[in-house]
Amino acid sequence: MTAPPSPTQAHAALARRSLDTPIGPLHLVASGTGLRAVLWPGEDGARVRRALAATTDSVACDAERAAEAHLDRAAEAHLERAAEAHLDRAVAQLAEYFAGARRVFTVALDPVGTPFQRRAWHVLRAIPYAATISYREQAAALGDPGKARAVGAANARNPLSIVVPCHRVVASSGALTGFAGGLATKRWLLAHETSVLAAG
């Protein structure tokens, strides 16, 4: 029986897939650990380039690079199957979301970001379906309401669009503000969730 891959090996292979949706084709990327990115239609990946790298570290040590270069085929195959399985689940769950049949995502995630970004994204996952919070409220959940601008910047780098719902964060006035997928997409997603919730 093949031993499970080490954390370093788990990032060696990325699988990709596209999904047609009512807001256009989304591009999904997964590692052997979980879903790594959901990219907006036409997005080139520059916004979340760290998530699209083969490893989570910008500079891996020589020993890690050597280990990755010499993964045996069985371990590589294990990672490829795991990444494809994560994509299968992500595609199914996103399709259910757009059909109004899913409100919470349970696919395994593999977000790549700074410690602060990851904390900010963790707060996003706690926002209830169809609800919104302000950037200030998100910053307050991190312990400092004064960091609203910093959480806005972290949200802009969120690689897991929709699944980690940065579209549910609005200005303190309630106005929709900057969004990587475009304000029309943000408005559509919020209206979709409100409609599904109202329908029961």
C-alpha positions, 0 to 999 in steps of 0.5 A: 500500500502506498504511503500518503504523500508528505505535505511537501509532496501534496503540492507537487501536482495541480489539476485544472478544470473549467465549469460553465456557469450563469456568470460565465466559465469558472476555472478551477485548480486543485492540489492533492490536498484540496481546491486551490483556486476558483478563477473568474471568467477571463482571469489570467491568474496574476491576482492569485499567482501564489495559489497557482504555484506548484508549492506553497513556499515561494522558495523551497529548500534544496532538499524539498525540491530534490524530494519533489523531483524524485517522487515515485510514480505511485506517489504522483499518481496518488496526488493526481487522483486526489486532485481530480477527486477534489475537482469532481467535488468542487464542480458538483458543489458549484453546480448545486450552488448555482442551481440553488440546491447548496448553501454551504461548501464542504469540498476540502480547501487548500488556500495559499496566502500569508497568515493574515490573508488566511485569517481574513479568508477564515472569517469570510467562510463564517458569513451566512448564506445570503448575508453580508458584513462590512469590511470593518466588521470583518476586521473587527472579527480579526480583532482590529476594526481599523484594519478594514482596508487591509482585509479588503486587500486580503479579500482581493487576493482570495483565490477561492471565489464563491466557495470562500464568499468575499462577495458577501462583504460590502461597504459600511453604507451597504454599497457594493465596492471593488470586486475581482469578478466585477460588481455586476457579478457580485450583485448577481451572486448576492441576488441569487442567494437572496432569491434562493433563501426567499424561496425556502 
